Amino acid sequence: MKLRLTSKDILNKKFKSSPNGYNPEDVDTFLDKILEDYRDIDKEIDNLNAQLVSLKRDNEALKSGLREKEQVISIQKSKNIALRSNHESSLDNLELLQKCGAYERKLYELGVDPSKIK
């Protein structure tokens, strides 16, 4: 947005004098330029406010999506931990059975029937 006047232009403006004070046409022309700048500024403010509202809405939607994804990730992590725990306990049980089997074979090799041990 290009303004027609700067603050220095406004501050340093000199009007031509007329018998009744300043020349009304000069003052009106100058005020018209100021008014045009204010209208442009108002339009720009309205556009920026609309963009701000839109960006806030987008930001909230993205935050909501992120929260949902974090919940999904959290649930999946919990499931993975449970699966890993189940898998590890299954391996522990399998290892125990394998060890028992190995002990039974060793006892048979030594001539002892494991089913008769109390």
N, C-alpha and C positions, 0 to 999 in steps of 0.2 A: 504494500500500500504506500503510495507516494503522496505525501501531504503537500499542499500548495504553499503553506507558510510554515516557517520554523518559529520557535519561541523567540529567537533573535529578531526575526522579521516583525513580529507583533510588538515586541518591546521597543524596537528602533523606528517604528512607523512614524513618519512626520506628515501631518495633514496640512494642506494649503489653507491659509486663512482667508476668510471672506469678511465682509463688513459685519455680519451677524455671528462670527465665530469661525468654525471650521467649515470648509466647503462640504455641503451635505452629500453631493455625488461621490466625492472621494471617500467619505466615511461609509456610505452605503456600499460602494464597490468593495471596500476593504472588509466590511462586515459580511458581505455575501461570500467572499473567499473563506472567511472563518467558518461561516455556516456550512459551506460545502465540505470543508475538512471535518467538521463535527459530524455531518451526516455519514461521511466515509468511515470515520472512527466508530460511529454507532453500528454501522453495518458490519464492520470488522469484528467488533465486540460480540455482536449477535452470532456471527459465523463461528467465532472461537468458542463461545458458550455452547453452541450446538455440537461442535467437535468434542468439547470437554464432556458433555453428557453422553455422547456416543462412545467415547473412549472409556468412560467410567463403566458404562453398560458392558462393553467388550471385556474390560478388565474383570468385572464381577463374574461374567460368564466363564472366562478363562480360569479364574480362581476356583469356581465351582467345579469345573472339569478336572482341575488339578486335584482338588480334594477327593473327588470320586475315584480318580486313578490311584491316589495314595491309599484309599480304602481297599481297592481291589488288590494292590500290591501287598498290603498288610495281611489281607485274608489269604492270599496266595502263599506268603511267607509262613503263616501259621499252618497251612495245609502241608507245605514242604517239610516243616519241622515235624509234624505229626507223622508224615509218611516216612521220614528218615528214622524217627524213633521206632516206628513199627518195623521197619526194615532191619534196624539194628537189633531189636529184640528177637526177631525171627532168626537172624544170624546167630545170636547167642544161643537160642534154643537148638538150632541145628548143630552148632558146635558142641553143645552138651551131649546131644544124642550121639554124635560121632565119637566123642570121648568115651561115653558109656559102652558103645559098641567095641571100641578098641580095648577097653578094660575087660569086657566079656571075652573077647578073642584071646587076650593074654591069659586070662584065668583058665580057659579051655586048654590052651597050650601047656599050662602048668598042671593040668589034670584035675582042675577044680570045676565043678558044675556051678555056675553063678546062680542058678535058680534055687539051689539048696542052701545058699548063704542067707543067714538071718541077720 
